[in-house]
Amino acid sequence: MNVFIIVLSIAFFVFLIISAIKNLLYIAPPNKVIIFSGISKTPRVIKGSRGYRVPIFERVDSLDLSNMVVDLSASNAYAKGGVPVTVHGVANVKIAGHQPVLNNAIERFLGKSRAEIMGIAKATLEGSLRGMLATLTPEQLNEDRNAFSEQLVSEVETDMTALGLVVDTLKIQNITDDVNYLDSIGRIRNSELQSTSRVAEAIARADSIVRSAENSEQEVRAEVTAAISVANANAEKNLVDIISRRAALVAEEKAAVAALVAQAESEVNVQKARIDQVRSRLDADVIQPAKAGCNAAEQEARAGVANIVEDGKARAEALRSMATSWNAAGDQAREIFLLQKISPIIDKITDTISTAKIDKVTVIDSAIGGGSATSPARLLALTEQVKEVFGIDVVAKLQEMSGPRKEPPASVVQVVEPSQERPKPKPPDAPPRQK
């Protein structure tokens, strides 16, 4: 229970402290100033920040720095020249937020309401407005209201600064008068404008007539100048044409001569090309074939010589082998050689007597003494040997040549061998070499 009371007491004490701080803390927004006065001779001013009031010894006041709209009106105010006019305007006024002008506002408006401040500012502005109207004519007021507003702001700036106020803008909305002075001025201005416009119209019309005449004159001059220019141009053109024709004729003749020269050169080139062509043709048709024929003949001759050489070599080899066989055969080599050569000899003999009819063949022995060199039996055996070795039937051949033909009467062929025996020739050592 005692703890609860203690906690409650502490909470109440803290609440009292927070409430005291809240009552003593003052926060100034940007559009407001707070003035602390009472301790020192110079008041403490806070703007856009916070401050604490000393209890009992300080007082806190505030001033609103926001804009105040003040309507201005000056009725029956005499302008320069004694013309009464009525002016209506509007001004945007505020309390100055900077030093030292803020101190003037604090001294004059602290504790006053915004309505009272607006009344003081309105009275000050209207007084300055009436004073300014006395220095300007109605024409000046009506012609340039912006300049009038700027002059009025400049005029009232000193008074408003002394009060601690600032005029942001001031605009003149309407300017009127009860005696219709401005209307009269407007009519006069209208008449002057009409007169000026009529005069200007007449002057413009006269100027247009003068300009038309000047334009006509300029057109005529331009036409004359153009005609002269055309004539000069034609003359120059004719002159240039004649000169150009002369140059063209000269150039044409030169071109013709150049063409002939070029033609001759081209013909020379053509003839050179033709010579080259004929030379190439002769080279291709005659020289190259001749060279090819020569090479072919040379190759053919080499081939023929090679064949002859090879043939000679082959024949030499054949004769060499025949000589070897001859030597190997010994005493019978001659008979073997004769047997090999008898067939063509018989063919030649039979060809010579093919037209003769053989009725009878008589064989006479040529043996002397007791020997029988060629008996009929040996002759028949020889024919049989020829038939077996060479395949030649001598008897059949003789019958074919003598049987079917009916030619002149048959002649008797007798073979008579000599009575003396012929010596046998010696066999040759070797057959001759054929070249």
Summary of the structure (lengths in Angstrom):
residues: 435
radius of gyration: 84.0
end to end distance: 168.7
largest distance: 217.8
contacts: 1015
relative contact order: 0.05
helix: 63%
strand: 16%
